[in-house]
């Protein structure tokens, strides 16, 4: 997926970042937290935040103002 490089860099740096994603209903949600991990489960990729929130990578809209795979 096009997200992996940027999110992996954020996980390594463990810095707080602003993440916007679409929830299950398609509504945009913005959170600010630390990236704890990026992992694959059942052939899907996920981003895990320090607060415990898990976001499927294909639901990401922006990470720190950058659109994954575009910016």
C-alpha positions as CSV (number, residue, x, y, z in Angstrom):
1,X,0.0,0.0,0.0
2,X,1.2,3.6,-0.6
3,X,0.9,4.4,3.1
4,X,3.6,2.3,4.5
5,X,6.8,4.4,4.1
6,X,5.4,7.6,5.9
7,X,3.6,5.8,8.7
8,X,6.6,3.5,9.3
9,X,8.8,6.6,9.7
10,X,6.3,8.1,12.2
11,X,6.2,4.9,14.2
12,X,10.0,4.8,14.4
13,X,10.2,8.4,15.5
14,X,7.3,8.0,18.0
15,X,6.3,11.6,17.7
16,X,2.8,13.0,18.2
17,X,1.0,13.5,14.9
18,X,-2.4,14.6,13.6
19,X,-4.2,11.8,11.8
20,X,-7.4,12.1,9.8
21,X,-9.3,9.0,8.8
22,X,-12.7,7.8,7.7
23,X,-14.8,5.9,10.3
24,X,-16.9,2.9,9.4
25,X,-19.7,5.2,8.3
26,X,-17.4,7.2,6.1
27,X,-17.2,10.3,8.4
28,X,-13.9,12.0,8.7
29,X,-12.4,11.9,12.2
30,X,-9.2,13.7,13.3
31,X,-7.1,12.6,16.3
32,X,-3.7,13.6,17.6
33,X,-1.6,10.9,19.1
34,X,1.5,8.8,18.9
35,X,1.9,6.0,16.4
36,X,2.8,2.9,18.3
37,X,2.8,0.3,15.5
38,X,2.0,-0.7,12.0
39,X,1.1,-4.3,11.3
40,X,-0.7,-6.6,8.9
41,X,-3.5,-9.0,10.0
42,X,-5.5,-11.2,7.7
43,X,-3.9,-9.4,4.7
44,X,-5.0,-5.9,5.9
45,X,-2.7,-3.2,7.2
46,X,-3.3,-1.3,10.4
47,X,-2.0,1.7,12.2
48,X,-2.1,1.4,16.1
49,X,-2.0,4.6,18.2
50,X,-0.8,4.9,21.7
51,X,-4.4,5.5,22.9
52,X,-5.3,2.0,21.6
53,X,-7.1,3.2,18.5
54,X,-6.5,0.9,15.5
55,X,-7.1,2.4,12.0
56,X,-7.0,0.4,8.8
57,X,-4.5,2.0,6.5
58,X,-6.9,2.3,3.6
59,X,-9.1,4.6,5.8
60,X,-6.4,7.2,6.2
61,X,-7.1,10.6,4.7
62,X,-4.1,12.6,6.1
63,X,-1.2,12.2,8.4
64,X,0.3,15.5,9.6
65,X,-1.3,17.3,6.7
66,X,0.0,14.9,4.1
67,X,-2.3,12.7,2.0
68,X,-0.8,9.2,2.0
69,X,0.4,8.1,-1.4
70,X,-0.1,11.6,-2.9
71,X,2.0,14.2,-1.0
